Every structure is written in structure tokens, then in C-alpha cells.
Amino acid sequence: MSALYGTYARSELAFERGEGARLFTADGADYLDFSSGIAVNALGHGDPHVVGALKAQAEKLWHVSNIFQIPEQEKLAQRLVDATFADRVFFTNSGAEALECAIKTARRYFFDKGQTERHDIIGFTGSFHGRTLGTIAAGGNPDYVKGFGPVMAGFKHAAPGDLEAVRALVDDKTAAILIEPVQGEGGLAVMSDAFLKGLRALCEETGMLLIFDEVQCGYGRTGRFFAHEWSGVTPDIMAVAKAIGGGFPLGACLATEEVARCMVPGTHGSTYGGNPLACAVGNAVLDRILEPGFIEHVEKMGQVLAWHLQQLAQKYPHHVTEVRGRGLIAGLKINPPVRDFVARLRDHGLLAVAAGSNVLRLLPPLIITEADVEEAAGKISDAFAALDAEAASAAQ
Ligand SMILES: *Cc1c(COP(=O)(O)O)cnc(C)c1O
């Protein structure tokens, strides 16, 4: 029996080594990685520039407390500010912590304005914001809060896409709206430009803050640096993580000056968040993501992937009911139970992830080639064909 908590239904696979979009087991079997450690390994495995930066920093300085100046952290923050709506950054070690900072910032903003009763946040069904006590309440997924009560107060949920339902939840206690522009865990629902614009307008009208969770859909994955750029809508606060460290635990909460001003000394902190080693890696990852042509490549590969997914939907209409997602956060809503199908794909040498609503989620490294996409589509096709062959022989 494993000495670990049994919180994961793990596959038997263990990998020894990675290279680009491939993972290798100790016995040399190779897998095409369309999961990227759940949207983390944006540059694939073993990116030489990032490995070099990590080694160089490891020789110099790993960690100092945030009570000192950390030049690598200042630099990464400034670069994120220069590339986004934001003016200020707080670094964390994970996505959930980035969300915790976002939620605390929103509540404290109204507290400082003397609106101390204004602390409620409107989230959405099907959303995912992490596994801390605060973020399971924010996500509202009944399976994730079950048995961990009392559930933290101050969160309400509307159906994504339904602006009138959101409006109906607003009262004098509402502080903010929290949304993933593209839902990850929930099943790859893409929020329409009109809906995001409607939320922004509602925030302007009522003084609420708009918080985007771009932990999974951000950092180039949709073919824009951040997914909200497609809509032209900017948030007041944004949570970022996963790809920001390329595999090193790192997250960030970004905010405008107007909002972040309330977070004065003593209001928040993190021992590790933004330490020199993490930020050296973060800067190296950002070097690559912001290289001219990098995000354009993602957009192009996203189009290639979407085309192949459409082909699969046409070829296997009895298995595929919908093509979902945007860019390289994409997938198929399927009929066969998705967890079984993900296991089947592993047998074909493809790593993918299950998402809510029985969606097969594909999160390849952003560096994949057209040939990789074709190979992945071929493996998915083979797995559907094998299902059909089994059904046919069972019927005989
Ligand atoms: C993964 C994820 C989180 C939580 O990130 P952790 O690093 O696991 O804490 C939050 N929001 C979204 C959208 C995510 O995909």
C-alpha cells in the first residue's frame, strides 16, 4: 500500500524523463504529452533556456525572505505589468494561493473604502479555482465542498453566460465577479466576448470588481497572452499560475494600482512566494513566451488542432457530441465515459486529461508542431475505432 494520501486515482505510469512534447518511462516507452502536467509545462519538458536559468540561479541563491529586496521578483513583476492591464503583482506558489490573494484583495478594497459589508463574490457553476477552503467555496462544486464544512460564506453562483442571472444576484453586499474566461476543469466552456463585456459593464454600473482566473487558460494557451485579450475586456484583478513557472511552483495575483493600493504591509504574505529561484525560472519562461512569433505559433497550432477535432467529430458522430475550447485548451465532449477513454488513449501512447461534462481535454505544450497534432488526432481516431471494433465483435 502507498504511504501517500489516496486523494488521486493514479495511473500505473511513472515517467523518468521528458523532452519537448514527449515523456519516457524507465523502460523506454514514449508518450505524446497532451496534458502538460495540466497546462503547466507550456514549453514542454526540458526547455534548454529554462533549465539553464534554473541551474545558474541554483548556483547563486535559492531563497531569501520577502522582507528583503528580490531583484528577480521585481523584474518578473515589471515585465508582467508591462505586458498586461495590471500595475501590481503578488507572487504565490500555486493557483489556489493566487486566487486567495485575489479574493482578499477584493474584500480589503471595499473594507478600506468603508464599505465593510461588501464582501460577497459571484462565481459560476462549472468553475474551478483550487482546493483551499476559500477556493472550494469560490468554485462551489458540491463534490469538492462535501464533508469540509462549514463552507466559507460570501460566495454565490450563476450559470455562465447568463448575464441576467448574474444581475439578479447583485445586492449591496456584492464585491466582485470571479470568472474563468475559458473554464478548464469544468469542461472547456469558452465565455463569449458579449458575456465578458456584459460583466464588465455590470461592474462599472455597480462598482463591483471583475476578477479573472486565468490560471489554466492564460499565459499564451488560447493564442493570446491572456484569454481575456480576445474580448478586449480587462479585469481589475487576475490570478495566474500553472504555465507561469513552466513546472516550477509559481503563481501570481495581478491587479490595478487602484485596487492593489489597499494591500499594505501586514495584510498578506507568503514565505516562498516569488523567491529568487522561482522568479529566475519565471523570467526564463516569460522570455520564451514573449519571443516574437511564439504566441502566433500557439494560435496557428490551435487552428490546426480545431480542424482535426472537427474531423474527428464528423468521423465519429456517435462518440463525439461537441468540439470545445480555444487555441491549445481544447477538446471533445464525448459519449464514452471520459476517464475510461483517457486510460484507453494512454494505451495508444497519448496523454490527455478528463474534464467536467464528460469532456476529453487536450492541453499540449505550446511548442507542439503540426506533426504532433496530427499524431495526437491519429491516436484519438485509433482509440475511437478500437471502441467500434469491440462493440462490433461484442454484437456478434
Ligand atoms: C489549477 C487551477 C487552479 C488551482 O491551481 P493550484 O496550483 O492547483 O492551486 C485555479 N484555477 C484554475 C482555473 C485552475 O485550472
Ligand as a Chemical Component Dictionary entry (heavy atoms), coordinates in Angstrom:
data_LIG
# 
_chem_comp.id                   LIG 
_chem_comp.type                 NON-POLYMER 
_chem_comp.pdbx_formal_charge   0 
_chem_comp.three_letter_code    LIG 
# 
loop_
_chem_comp_atom.comp_id 
_chem_comp_atom.atom_id 
_chem_comp_atom.alt_atom_id 
_chem_comp_atom.type_symbol 
_chem_comp_atom.charge 
_chem_comp_atom.model_Cartn_x 
_chem_comp_atom.model_Cartn_y 
_chem_comp_atom.model_Cartn_z 
_chem_comp_atom.pdbx_ordinal 
LIG C1 C1 C 0 -5.430 24.555 -11.495 1  
LIG C2 C2 C 0 -6.339 25.706 -11.303 2  
LIG C3 C3 C 0 -6.397 26.398 -10.082 3  
LIG C4 C4 C 0 -5.650 25.933 -8.846  4  
LIG O1 O1 O 0 -4.281 25.914 -9.048  5  
LIG P1 P1 P 0 -3.358 25.076 -7.997  6  
LIG O2 O2 O 0 -1.969 25.433 -8.449  7  
LIG O3 O3 O 0 -3.699 23.641 -8.183  8  
LIG O4 O4 O 0 -3.672 25.568 -6.656  9  
LIG C5 C5 C 0 -7.190 27.518 -10.009 10 
LIG N1 N1 N 0 -7.905 27.930 -11.072 11 
LIG C6 C6 C 0 -7.885 27.281 -12.253 12 
LIG C7 C7 C 0 -8.666 27.814 -13.392 13 
LIG C8 C8 C 0 -7.101 26.146 -12.409 14 
LIG O5 O5 O 0 -7.105 25.495 -13.564 15 
# 
loop_
_chem_comp_bond.comp_id 
_chem_comp_bond.atom_id_1 
_chem_comp_bond.atom_id_2 
_chem_comp_bond.value_order 
_chem_comp_bond.pdbx_ordinal 
LIG C1 C2 SING 1  
LIG C2 C3 SING 2  
LIG C2 C8 DOUB 3  
LIG C3 C4 SING 4  
LIG C3 C5 DOUB 5  
LIG C4 O1 SING 6  
LIG O1 P1 SING 7  
LIG P1 O2 DOUB 8  
LIG P1 O3 SING 9  
LIG P1 O4 SING 10 
LIG C5 N1 SING 11 
LIG N1 C6 DOUB 12 
LIG C6 C7 SING 13 
LIG C6 C8 SING 14 
LIG C8 O5 SING 15 
# 
